[in-house]
């Protein structure tokens, strides 16, 4: 290749590198890359005191707004930290602006050279056509040499056209960088105009508006499970821990029930911090031993399966009395239809946005899972759904928005494998993996208030964050 062609190739290579860099790096740098939810692509901090964020949106075929909502960490960045991050971002943009300015100058210089070459090539092409018409007057050898050189140059014409387009793109990038730098400088000035307390109030106000927006969301479909976050290491290999999804925002009590049988002691902690530190506030001595680890606290009461029976007990923490008890008709118990890990986990009590549920198996349904919605006061079965999923093949299960999600194992490599919607009475096979960090899950329950899964993982109390797909209610839906 001749020197002019080498120079052109270097310029085109540089253009390709810059275009690729601008399309991949710049969006993520300035926060425009919507495929990333957090800086680590996971939500690794989960707390009962967290805010809400809508991180993506679209429209369904009916034109309704669809959005996905996640519950990230609420921790407020300090003014200094935010300002420092913004300054670093601004410096990067300014450095990019300088680099693009240098590239722009070099590109414009080379561009003039390309235009001159293009003119010469087109003129040569015209002359060649004229000469070809009168080629009988030329010597055959000279004509052939000229024709070969022209054939080498002809493929460069479309390349030059592309180069002109890329040169315009560099100019466009330069203008966008200049605009971005102006915007960031304005944001920096705005942040500097507020003190920390005022910024804090603005964040709280935003959180309130977001929570009001959350009330307009319909129930969501499980899309992703991230984590876990290890809250504490305590107890035996099997157990349960939970908070009340219907408790007020100021009520963050935690309840702890170690082992799957031969125990009646429930330990209470006033907050998650007290639970982590072991600052126990109260203990309850239940009138009956429990079976399994699939208990639930709901609206101030504990619901559990009485040992060696299919009887469900409702126990009030406030009065210390049994408020109701009822036999769950035909439900297998005492390791007749447990989850794969055993532990008398025949009857799984759980709660979600819709209410209180019992998940179990019966001989009448050939040992497959039955889902029953319960009256929280009387424990009466309101309605039941018979699925085709064998209870003994399930690792664990939980309810979200009236849909039962079943894991295929309690060991490593576990994933949500099957779901059954009570709204449509239909099932589907899913593939939602999650990290079973400590290799043996004996309790997995969804908490609608925290939007998180509580799990007992081989003597570790952990939390998993869930990503749900929501449809926002409109006036037409009411």
RADAMO-V725224 format. One record per residue. N is the residue number from 0. PSI is psi in degrees with one decimal (* if undefined). OMEGA is omega in radians with two decimals (999 if undefined). D_CENTER is the distance of its C-alpha to the mean C-alpha in Angstrom with 1 decimal. Layout:
BEGIN
N:PSI:OMEGA:D_CENTER, N:PSI:OMEGA:D_CENTER
END
This chain:
BEGIN
0:139.1:3.14:51.5, 1:161.9:-3.13:53.5, 2:-43.1:3.11:52.5, 3:-38.3:3.14:51.3, 4:-35.7:3.07:49.0, 5:-42.8:-3.13:47.6, 6:-43.3:3.13:46.9, 7:-40.5:3.11:45.2, 8:-39.4:3.12:43.0, 9:-40.5:-3.13:41.9, 10:-45.8:-3.14:40.9, 11:-38.6:3.09:39.0, 12:-42.9:3.11:37.1, 13:-41.7:3.13:36.3, 14:-41.8:-3.14:35.1, 15:-41.4:3.14:32.7, 16:-44.0:-3.12:31.3, 17:-43.7:-3.14:30.8, 18:-42.8:3.13:29.3, 19:-43.1:3.13:26.7, 20:-43.6:-3.10:26.0, 21:-37.1:-3.09:25.7, 22:-27.2:-3.06:23.3, 23:-41.9:-2.99:20.9, 24:-43.3:-3.04:21.4, 25:-44.5:-3.13:22.2, 26:-42.4:-3.13:19.1, 27:-29.7:-3.11:16.8, 28:-40.7:-3.07:19.7, 29:6.9:3.04:20.0, 30:19.3:-3.12:16.4, 31:-2.0:-3.13:16.7, 32:101.4:-3.02:14.4, 33:-3.5:3.12:11.7, 34:-11.8:3.14:9.8, 35:128.7:-3.10:8.8, 36:-43.3:3.10:6.4, 37:178.1:-3.11:8.6, 38:-18.5:3.13:11.7, 39:7.2:-3.11:10.7, 40:12.6:3.05:7.4, 41:159.0:3.09:6.3, 42:94.0:-2.97:6.9, 43:-3.6:3.09:10.3, 44:123.8:-3.13:12.3, 45:130.7:-3.10:12.5, 46:146.0:3.07:15.7, 47:-19.4:-3.12:17.5, 48:60.2:-3.07:18.4, 49:159.5:3.10:15.2, 50:-174.4:-3.08:14.6, 51:152.0:3.08:12.3, 52:140.0:2.98:10.8, 53:117.6:-2.99:10.6, 54:-9.9:3.04:8.8, 55:156.5:-3.12:10.2, 56:158.5:3.11:13.3, 57:-173.7:3.06:15.9, 58:140.3:3.07:19.0, 59:175.2:-3.10:19.9, 60:-23.4:3.12:23.4, 61:1.0:3.09:25.0, 62:5.9:3.13:23.9, 63:150.2:3.14:21.6, 64:129.8:3.11:18.7, 65:133.1:3.13:15.3, 66:157.7:3.06:12.2, 67:134.4:-3.05:8.6, 68:134.4:3.06:8.4, 69:163.9:-3.12:6.5, 70:91.9:-3.11:9.0, 71:179.7:3.13:9.5, 72:142.2:-3.10:12.8, 73:-7.5:-3.02:15.8, 74:129.3:3.14:18.1, 75:133.3:3.03:20.3, 76:142.5:3.08:21.3, 77:161.5:3.14:25.1, 78:-41.5:-3.11:27.1, 79:-43.2:-3.12:28.3, 80:-43.9:3.14:24.9, 81:-43.7:-3.12:23.7, 82:-40.8:3.14:27.0, 83:-43.1:3.11:27.0, 84:-41.3:-3.14:23.7, 85:-40.5:3.12:25.0, 86:-42.0:3.13:28.3, 87:-40.7:3.11:26.8, 88:-41.8:-3.14:24.8, 89:-40.1:3.11:28.1, 90:-40.1:3.11:30.1, 91:-42.9:3.13:28.0, 92:-40.6:3.13:28.3, 93:-39.3:3.08:32.0, 94:-40.7:3.08:32.4, 95:-40.2:3.14:30.8, 96:-41.6:3.13:33.2, 97:-41.5:-3.14:36.2, 98:-41.7:-3.13:35.2, 99:-32.8:3.10:34.9, 100:-44.3:3.11:38.2, 101:-45.2:3.13:39.9, 102:-38.0:-3.13:38.5, 103:-42.6:3.14:39.6, 104:-44.4:-3.13:43.1, 105:-38.4:3.14:43.4, 106:-42.6:-3.14:42.0, 107:-39.5:3.12:44.5, 108:-46.4:3.12:47.3, 109:-30.0:3.14:46.4, 110:-41.6:3.11:45.9, 111:-39.7:3.10:49.5, 112:-41.2:-3.14:50.6, 113:-42.7:3.13:48.7, 114:-42.6:3.12:50.3, 115:-43.5:3.13:53.7, 116:-40.7:-3.13:53.2, 117:-43.0:3.13:52.0, 118:-44.0:-3.14:55.2, 119:-39.9:-3.14:57.3, 120:-44.0:3.14:55.8, 121:-38.7:3.08:56.2, 122:-41.0:3.12:59.8, 123:-38.2:3.12:60.5, 124:-42.6:3.14:59.2, 125:-43.4:3.13:61.6, 126:-39.3:-3.12:64.5, 127:-41.6:3.10:63.7, 128:-41.3:3.13:64.0, 129:-43.6:-3.13:67.3, 130:-38.6:-3.12:68.6, 131:-34.8:3.11:67.5, 132:-28.2:-3.09:69.6, 133:33.7:-3.02:72.6, 134:-15.3:3.14:71.7, 135:-20.4:-3.13:75.3, 136:-6.5:-3.11:76.5, 137:156.8:3.05:74.3, 138:141.6:-3.08:74.8, 139:-40.8:-3.10:72.5, 140:-47.5:-3.13:71.1, 141:-39.2:3.13:70.1, 142:-43.5:-3.11:68.5, 143:-40.8:3.11:66.4, 144:-43.3:-3.13:65.1, 145:-39.8:-3.14:64.1, 146:-41.1:3.13:62.3, 147:-40.7:3.11:60.3, 148:-39.0:3.13:59.2, 149:-39.6:3.11:58.1, 150:-32.5:3.10:56.2, 151:-33.5:-3.07:54.2, 152:-28.4:-3.05:53.4, 153:-41.8:-3.14:52.4, 154:-15.8:-3.12:48.9, 155:-18.6:-3.07:48.1, 156:-50.4:3.09:48.4, 157:-30.6:3.10:45.0, 158:-40.1:3.11:43.4, 159:-37.0:3.09:45.0, 160:-41.8:3.11:43.7, 161:-38.0:3.13:40.1, 162:-38.8:3.10:40.9, 163:-38.8:3.10:41.9, 164:-43.3:3.13:38.6, 165:-34.9:3.10:36.7, 166:-37.8:3.07:39.0, 167:-35.9:3.13:38.0, 168:-38.6:3.09:34.3, 169:-43.5:3.11:35.1, 170:-40.5:3.12:36.8, 171:-44.4:3.09:33.8, 172:-41.1:-3.13:31.5, 173:-42.6:-3.13:34.1, 174:-39.6:3.14:34.0, 175:-39.5:3.10:30.2, 176:-41.5:3.13:30.2, 177:-42.7:3.13:33.0, 178:-41.4:3.14:31.2, 179:-41.4:3.12:28.0, 180:-39.5:3.12:30.2, 181:-43.4:-3.13:32.0, 182:-44.8:-3.14:28.8, 183:-37.6:3.09:27.6, 184:-39.3:3.10:31.1, 185:-40.9:3.11:31.0, 186:-40.3:3.13:27.8, 187:-41.8:3.11:29.3, 188:-38.6:-3.13:32.5, 189:-44.4:3.12:30.6, 190:-38.8:3.13:28.8, 191:-17.0:-3.10:32.2, 192:-8.7:-3.10:33.7, 193:144.8:3.04:31.9, 194:174.2:-3.04:32.3, 195:-42.9:-3.10:29.6, 196:-41.3:-3.13:30.5, 197:-40.5:3.09:30.2, 198:-39.4:3.12:26.8, 199:-43.5:3.12:25.8, 200:-36.6:3.12:27.1, 201:-37.6:3.10:25.4, 202:-43.2:3.12:22.0, 203:-39.5:3.10:23.0, 204:-41.7:3.11:24.2, 205:-41.9:-3.14:20.9, 206:-39.0:3.11:19.1, 207:-43.6:3.13:21.7, 208:-37.2:3.12:21.3, 209:-38.5:3.10:17.6, 210:-38.1:3.07:18.3, 211:-38.0:3.09:21.0, 212:-37.1:-3.13:18.7, 213:-30.9:-3.12:16.5, 214:-19.9:-3.14:19.8, 215:-3.4:-3.09:20.1, 216:137.5:2.98:17.0, 217:176.1:3.12:17.9, 218:149.5:-3.06:16.3, 219:164.6:3.08:12.9, 220:135.6:-3.11:12.2, 221:127.5:3.14:9.9, 222:-31.7:-3.01:7.5, 223:148.1:3.04:5.7, 224:126.0:3.13:7.2, 225:160.0:-3.09:7.1, 226:-155.8:0.09:10.4, 227:165.7:2.93:13.1, 228:120.6:-3.14:14.7, 229:115.3:-3.12:18.4, 230:-40.4:-3.06:20.1, 231:157.0:3.02:23.6, 232:114.5:-3.10:25.8, 233:164.0:3.02:28.6, 234:-169.2:-3.14:30.5, 235:-170.7:-3.12:31.2, 236:-23.5:-3.05:29.1, 237:144.7:3.09:28.4, 238:-172.8:-3.13:27.6, 239:147.2:3.02:25.4, 240:151.8:-2.99:24.1, 241:164.4:2.94:22.6, 242:168.6:-3.08:22.6, 243:116.2:-3.12:23.8, 244:-18.2:3.14:21.2, 245:4.5:3.13:24.1, 246:156.7:3.10:25.3, 247:167.8:-3.11:25.8, 248:-29.3:-3.13:23.7, 249:-13.4:-3.12:26.5, 250:104.7:-3.10:26.8, 251:34.7:-3.11:24.5, 252:145.8:3.13:26.7, 253:137.1:3.09:25.6, 254:146.5:-2.95:27.5, 255:124.5:-3.09:28.2, 256:102.2:-3.07:30.0, 257:142.8:3.06:31.0, 258:163.8:-3.11:32.1, 259:-2.4:3.11:32.1, 260:173.0:3.05:35.8, 261:37.1:-3.14:39.0, 262:145.8:3.10:37.5, 263:5.2:-3.03:37.8, 264:123.1:3.06:36.6, 265:127.4:-3.14:33.5, 266:137.7:-3.11:32.6, 267:142.2:3.10:31.2, 268:140.2:-3.05:29.7, 269:-25.6:-3.10:29.6, 270:170.1:3.09:26.3, 271:-35.8:3.12:23.5, 272:-41.2:3.09:25.5, 273:-36.9:3.10:28.6, 274:-43.8:-3.13:26.9, 275:-40.5:-3.11:25.9, 276:-13.6:-3.13:29.4, 277:17.0:-3.13:31.1, 278:82.8:-3.10:32.9, 279:135.0:-3.12:33.6, 280:-28.8:-3.08:34.8, 281:153.9:3.02:36.2, 282:150.1:3.11:36.7, 283:132.3:3.09:37.4, 284:100.9:-3.06:39.8, 285:153.3:3.13:38.9, 286:-17.4:-3.14:41.9, 287:153.0:2.99:40.6, 288:151.5:3.10:38.7, 289:162.9:3.07:35.3, 290:133.9:3.11:34.2, 291:-164.9:-3.13:30.9, 292:13.7:-2.96:27.8, 293:55.1:3.13:26.3, 294:168.4:3.08:27.3, 295:140.5:2.99:25.7, 296:127.4:-3.04:26.6, 297:117.7:3.10:26.6, 298:43.3:3.03:28.4, 299:-0.3:-3.12:30.5, 300:152.0:3.08:31.6, 301:129.9:3.07:30.9, 302:126.2:-3.12:30.8, 303:162.4:3.12:31.8, 304:121.9:3.12:33.7, 305:136.6:-3.07:37.3, 306:137.8:3.10:38.4, 307:40.0:3.10:40.3, 308:168.3:2.99:39.8, 309:28.6:-3.14:37.6, 310:133.5:3.07:38.1, 311:134.2:-3.12:35.3, 312:136.0:2.96:36.1, 313:117.8:-3.06:35.0, 314:128.4:-3.13:35.8, 315:125.4:3.07:35.9, 316:-31.0:-3.09:35.1, 317:-42.5:-3.09:37.1, 318:-16.8:-3.09:40.3, 319:26.5:-3.09:39.9, 320:157.2:3.02:41.1, 321:120.4:-3.10:40.0, 322:-26.9:-3.14:39.4, 323:153.8:3.01:39.2, 324:141.6:-3.07:39.2, 325:142.0:3.08:39.2, 326:133.7:3.10:39.5, 327:102.3:-2.95:36.7, 328:129.9:3.07:39.1, 329:-0.9:-3.09:39.1, 330:130.7:3.06:36.1, 331:150.4:-3.12:36.6, 332:169.7:3.12:36.7, 333:55.0:3.07:37.7, 334:28.8:2.99:35.8, 335:-47.0:3.09:37.0, 336:64.7:3.14:33.5, 337:176.7:2.91:31.0, 338:173.7:-3.03:27.7, 339:-25.8:-3.09:28.3, 340:-6.4:3.10:28.6, 341:-131.5:3.05:31.4, 342:32.3:3.12:32.1, 343:35.0:-3.08:33.4, 344:37.1:-3.09:29.9, 345:-41.4:-3.05:31.5, 346:120.1:-3.11:30.3, 347:115.7:3.11:26.8, 348:135.7:-3.07:26.5, 349:165.2:-3.13:23.3, 350:150.3:3.06:22.2, 351:-159.6:-3.12:19.5, 352:-23.5:-3.07:19.6, 353:-36.5:-3.13:22.6, 354:-148.2:-3.03:24.7, 355:138.8:-3.06:26.2, 356:156.0:2.97:26.1, 357:132.4:3.12:28.0, 358:125.6:-3.03:27.0, 359:-171.3:3.10:30.0, 360:154.9:-3.13:32.3, 361:159.6:3.02:35.9, 362:-36.0:-3.12:38.9, 363:-28.7:3.11:39.2, 364:23.2:3.05:35.7, 365:33.9:3.11:36.7, 366:5.3:3.10:34.4, 367:161.6:-3.04:31.3, 368:136.3:2.99:28.7, 369:135.3:3.10:29.8, 370:126.8:3.12:27.5, 371:131.2:3.02:29.5, 372:132.4:-3.03:28.7, 373:148.8:2.93:30.9, 374:122.2:-3.03:32.8, 375:-20.3:-3.14:31.7, 376:-46.8:-3.04:35.3, 377:-13.1:-3.06:37.4, 378:13.0:3.08:35.0, 379:141.2:3.08:36.5, 380:119.1:-3.14:34.5, 381:-40.3:3.14:33.6, 382:149.4:-3.13:32.4, 383:152.1:3.10:31.5, 384:130.4:3.11:29.8, 385:121.3:3.13:30.9, 386:175.7:3.09:28.5, 387:17.4:-3.09:29.5, 388:123.5:-3.11:27.3, 389:129.0:-3.11:29.5, 390:-39.6:-3.11:28.8, 391:-16.4:3.13:30.1, 392:-5.4:-3.11:27.6, 393:135.5:3.07:24.5, 394:-48.3:3.05:23.0, 395:173.8:3.08:21.5, 396:162.3:3.11:20.0, 397:158.3:-3.13:18.4, 398:136.5:2.97:18.4, 399:118.7:3.06:15.8, 400:41.6:3.06:17.5, 401:6.8:3.10:20.5, 402:130.1:3.11:18.8, 403:128.8:3.08:19.6, 404:127.9:-3.04:17.2, 405:132.2:3.06:19.3, 406:151.4:-3.08:18.7, 407:-6.1:-3.11:21.3, 408:160.2:3.01:22.3, 409:1.8:-3.08:22.4, 410:-163.6:-3.12:23.0, 411:154.8:3.14:21.3, 412:13.5:-3.11:19.3, 413:148.9:3.05:18.1, 414:159.8:3.03:15.6, 415:115.4:-2.92:15.2, 416:-23.1:-2.98:18.1, 417:142.7:3.05:19.5, 418:148.5:3.13:18.8, 419:122.4:-3.13:21.6, 420:120.9:3.08:21.5, 421:-18.3:3.13:24.4, 422:-41.1:-3.10:24.3, 423:-6.5:-3.08:25.3, 424:40.6:3.12:26.7, 425:159.8:3.13:25.0, 426:164.1:3.00:23.0, 427:154.4:3.05:21.0, 428:132.2:-3.04:20.1, 429:176.2:3.12:16.4, 430:77.2:-3.12:14.9, 431:97.7:-3.10:11.7, 432:158.0:2.99:12.5, 433:158.9:-2.99:11.9, 434:106.4:3.09:14.1, 435:78.8:-2.92:17.3, 436:-35.4:-3.05:18.5, 437:15.3:2.80:21.9, 438:-0.6:-3.14:22.7, 439:104.7:-3.14:23.8, 440:125.4:3.12:21.8, 441:4.7:3.08:24.3, 442:130.9:-3.13:22.2, 443:108.0:-3.06:18.8, 444:142.9:3.14:18.4, 445:138.5:3.05:15.9, 446:115.2:-3.03:16.7, 447:-29.1:3.14:16.3, 448:-44.0:-3.11:17.2, 449:-12.0:-3.04:14.8, 450:52.0:-3.09:11.9, 451:159.3:3.04:11.9, 452:125.8:3.04:13.7, 453:133.0:-3.10:17.0, 454:147.4:2.99:18.5, 455:109.3:-2.97:21.9, 456:88.4:3.06:21.7, 457:50.6:3.14:25.2, 458:7.7:3.08:26.4, 459:131.3:3.06:23.1, 460:114.9:-3.01:21.4, 461:162.7:3.09:17.6, 462:139.1:3.00:14.5, 463:136.5:3.04:11.1, 464:146.6:3.13:8.1, 465:143.7:3.02:6.8, 466:122.6:-3.10:4.6, 467:148.0:3.08:7.8, 468:119.6:-3.03:9.7, 469:154.5:2.94:12.6, 470:126.8:-3.13:16.0, 471:133.0:3.11:17.8, 472:139.8:3.02:21.3, 473:170.2:-3.14:24.2, 474:-28.2:-3.14:27.9, 475:-22.1:-3.10:28.6, 476:-16.0:-3.06:26.5, 477:*:999:28.5
END
